[in-house]
Amino acid sequence: MKIKTRIEELKRGIGRLAQSLGPVTIMEVCGTHTASIHRYGIQELLPDQIRLVSGPGCPVCVTAPRDLAAALAIAKQDNVIFTCFGDLMRVPCGEESLYSLYENGKEIRIVTSPLDALAIAQENPDQQTVFFAIGFETTAPLTAALIEAAAEGRVENLSVYSAHKTMPQALRELLQNGSRIDALLCPGHVAAIIGAKAFSFVPEELALPAAVAGFRADEIMAALFIILEMLCQGEKKCVNMYPQIVTEDGNKEALALLDKVFAPCDALWRGLGEIEGSGLGIRERFRDFDAAQRFDLLVMESEEPKGCLCRSILQGRNIPTDCVNFGQACTPQQPLGACMVSSEGSCATYYRYQRDRGE
Amino acid sequence: MPKKITLAHGAGGEAYRELVQEIFLPAYANDMLRPLTDSAVCAAGEKIAMTTDSYVIKPLFFPGGDIGRLCVSGTVNDLAVSGAYPRYLSVGLIIEAGFALETLVRIVESIAATAKEAGVSIVTGDTKVVEAGSVDGIFINTAGIGVFTPERPPLPQKIAPGDKIIISGPMAAHGMAIMAARENLGFNPPIECDVAPLAALVDRVLESGCQVNAMRDPTRGGVAAILCEWVTPDTDIVLYDSLLPVRPAVAAACALLGLDPLSIANEGIVLLSVPAPDAERALAALQTVDSGKNAAMIGEVKKGGGAVYAVTDYGTKRKIMMPQGELLPRIC
């Protein structure tokens, strides 16, 4: 019950701090934080004026329709074993999804680690195994390890389609101008790789207080407490509240591996558009393992859905119902923007809330 | 007999008769099947319960069970939770030509053993063989008949404010066992499925004299799906996170894959809604049977507005939604 007592204390502390603050909006940018906040009902432990919003931290949600279309195009080819994480399967792409291809007999396998794809490729030497890589700095090192292992072991029937993204550039872009976000809850898993220091730009460039947080209820509450304390005192720092896992400089081996295999590239984010330097492209020396090179893929138009307000919803400047597509062209069954893809996205939450109230 | 099933085994001729005489009849041994007439003639009460289910699970054998045990348990449990005594089953097989006879024998033995365990008779059956590639190995359909007696009428299947929600054992074992076996998730030791016929378990509760307002077999969609079906516009169902039973290995696998055990399929548990004054007695009755020894009271029905939620360990509420549906097909 120690955690419970700690949470009670933090709840009281946050309540006290909130008395001297107006409305506060804090953004988390990690899918696991979003899930924990929902799982533990954190919002209910906070005073009404403290609002938690989800940023572009769900890797499935921010995967651009163009990349998803490329994935489907590869998965449809004969003699291909297509591997990916399970949560990507249901995301619709036009009339289709990876799930619908699977239903129609295409060989699509769910893996829990990128390295599983290596074993699949080795067991099926006559077929092309492709891993569809999504995720942030947390999963990218594992993809790098996969590519390195494939190169070293000359597993030539394996390739990777990289839709990996990196967090700092996207946050800069999103929060630089006109955002109504007051503080940032920084992702503990990403920070474990890139280091707490990598988020120092949040106070320095964006003038927002930030805290790197773990994923237990008490860890999230402790980070929120520190953030509110900084807001009360007008301080702007990035505090590492997850020091047992996160160091200042991050995981050097993982960073070295990332740098060996990947180079920063521009990336397309669903609902946010193209963000300079926010993606990880496979380096030239590993191009033989790049599925984008190996397969003939038609380059799709990278047009954003018309009228999608994802960007300004994430910035806190609009609410989901401001969007012309909301509940019309954009629904959880057929999402246009990132905020509608995950059940915890801002738009999906709004949609469900309205439906439950019979509106 | 040849080592592999051929199209002739489904053609109604000599090979078919050999299959029936040498494999099915000895395994299922009972007087209603033995005459091999076009339909079985069985005794029944005034009211019967009838159900059917098709089993297309992949893989056919998995830690803790196989398609044979599953195809009997699944149908028996559907009958049992309606309040009926499960009595008779039909077994329809659709087999791919080239299927190993040895594997068929293993499945038939498992069907026979599970039927014996459940106290039901296999009274009729059918076998079709289709060309290789037309089905994946073997698909099985079972239909079942259960009987009601004046002392054992159908359950109301309607929850009421003041009910306690009781679960007969830990959740999510079936779904996670199949996912782990199918996707080679490599858990060591492997996650065991809990598939079992639950007629005896249900008997204990109903014979204890408890009022049971509703009882279901939380298969696809898990416990969450049943609770969302049960809840009415003027009730809320409240669960308590600290009371939800999940085996540690299953909980770890769910956490790893980001899945909620509440929405994962089960084949070896029942979910009950019992008026509070009878709840302790129902729980004690469940716990007298091996498959119910970890039964637990996990929540309650209150007056409300049609919400299903869990109270977390920190006193906050988490809404429970109707699951989207299984990510993987062919889990049962």
Interface residues (C-beta under 8 A of the other chain):
Chain A: I3 K4 I7 A35 H38 R39 Y40 G41 I42 E44 L45 G86 D87 M89 R90 Y99 E103 R109 I110 V111 T112 D116 A217 S343 R352
Chain B: E183 N184 L185 L256 L257 G258 T312 D313 Y314 T316 K317 R318 M321 Q324 L327 L328 P329
